[in-house]
Amino acid sequence: HREPYVGSVPITSGEIAEDFAFYLAKSEQIPSAVLLGVLLQPEEPYVKASGGVMIQILPGANEHIVTMIEDTIQNAPHLTSVISEGATARDLVKMALGEIDFEILEEKEIRFECNCSLERAVSLISSLGREEVLSMLEEDKSATMTCGFCNEIYTLDEKDLEKILEAETGR
């Protein structure tokens, strides 16, 4: 069995953006700046608007640029006030980078939805390896997976597990 790598980084300030940046620096060794803001209101929906910017410094980055970004972020207005004024994603990036030129390569609409599927469940079970799939077949005659995001349940029956084993043998 391959055991997953598990690590932890302590919460240092209780501010999500600061703690996330600390995690990226310590665990992933990626120097990062994280700005987050949530605009609340007293009635439902309680979150009127929210947004954020994450800047990660790539290896070999110009130290002058890094200093400029640090300075700009340190002197930037609170993100909630910028969001309350109707700032767009481009506005937030401009605010975080200041005078540094940037290019938007792609824009995507953000949705809170799951991308799980039966195909992904089959792929995940296939990746567990022949011995594990054989064990599932012999012990349970099936495999059941529950998506950790949307709670959709996927059940692979005996025939599905046999197909996985046949596909692996054919490789």
N, C-alpha and C positions, 0 to 999 in steps of 0.2 A: 504494500500500500504506500502510495505517496502521500505524505502528510503535508497539508498546506502550511506555508510560512505565516506565522502570526507574530506581530510586533505591536508595541504600544508606545505612545508618547504622552507624557503627562499634560494635563490642561494647566496652562500657566497663568491665564488672565481671566478666563470666563467670558471673554469677548470672542464670539465665533470666528470672526475674520482673523484676529491675531493668533488664536490657537490653531487655526487651519494653516496659516503661513508658517507657524512654528513647526507643525507636523511636517509640512513639505520640506522645510529646511533640514530637520533632524532625521526624519525617516527616509525621505526620497533624495536628500542632498540637493534639492533644487531651491536656490534662493528665490523667494516669491513675495509679491506684495498683493494683499487681498483686501478689497474694500467691499463692504456689504452694507445695505441699508434697507430698512423696512418701515414703511409709513403706515401707522395704525390709525384706526378711527373707532369711535365708541359703539357703532352699530354694525350689524352684519352687512357685508362681509368685513370682518375686523381688519383684514389686511387690504388697505386701499391701493398700495403699490409697493413693489420691492425691486431691487436690482443689485448688481454687483459687477466688479471688475477684478480679474485675476491676471497679474503680470508675472511671467516667469522668466528669469534671466538664463539664457542659454550659455553653455560653455564658450569661452573666448569672447564674451561680450565686452564692448568698449567700456572701461571703467568710468569714463566721463559721462556716458549715457546713463549708466547705473546711478551715478551721483545725481544727475539731472532728474531722473524718475523719483528717486528717494526724496529730493527736495520738493518736487512738484506735489507729490502725494502728501507730504508733511504739511504743506501749506494749502491743500485743497479744502474746499468747504465740506461740511458734513454731507454725506451721500443722501441722507433723507431729505435735506432741504433742496438738493438738486433734483431729486426724484419728484418731490412735491411740485416743482416748477415745470414738470412735464419733460424732463430730459430723456432723450433717446439713448439707445446703446452707443451710437456714434458719439453723442455728447459726453457720455461717461468715459469712453476711451480717451477722447480729447482732453477731458478734465484731468485724467490720470497721467497722460503723457505730456501735457503742456505744449511746449514748442517743438517736440519731436514729431517728425513726419511719420505717418503710418498709412497703410493701405488695407482696406477691408477686402479680404479674399473671398469671403462667402458669408451670406446671412441666411439663417434658418429660423423658422418659427419654433419656439419652445413649447412643448406640450407635456403634460403630466399623464403619460400613458405607458403601458408596458409593451415591450416588443417580443414577449415570449411566444412560443408556438410549439406544436407537436414536433416539428422538424428540429427545433433547437433542443428539445428534451431528448430526442433520439440521438442527436449529435453529442450531447453531454454524457449520456449513458454509454455511448460508443467509446468515448474518450477515457472511460474508467478502466478499459483493458479487458482482454479476453477472460482472465480468471474471475474478475468481479462480475461480469455478465453471466458467465457459467454458474457462478454461485447464486445469483438472483434467479436464474432459470431453475436450478435444482432445488433451492430452498423455498422460493415463493411462487414459482411459475409465472411471475410478473414483476414489474417494477413500477413504483408510483413516485411521481415527483410533484411537489407543490412549489409553485413560483413564489419566491420570497417577496415579490413586489405586489402582485395582484391577487395572489392566493388561488390562481387557476390550478386545477389538478390534472395532471397528465398520467394516464395509466398505459403502460406497454404490456400487452399480454404475451403469452408463450410464443406465438407466431412472430411477434415483433422482435422479441429477444433472439429468436432463432435466425431471423433475417440479419440482425446485427452481427451475429457470429459468422454467418455465411459470408457477409460482405467483408469481414475482417480476414477470413480464410482466403478469399479471392484476391487479397492485396498482394 
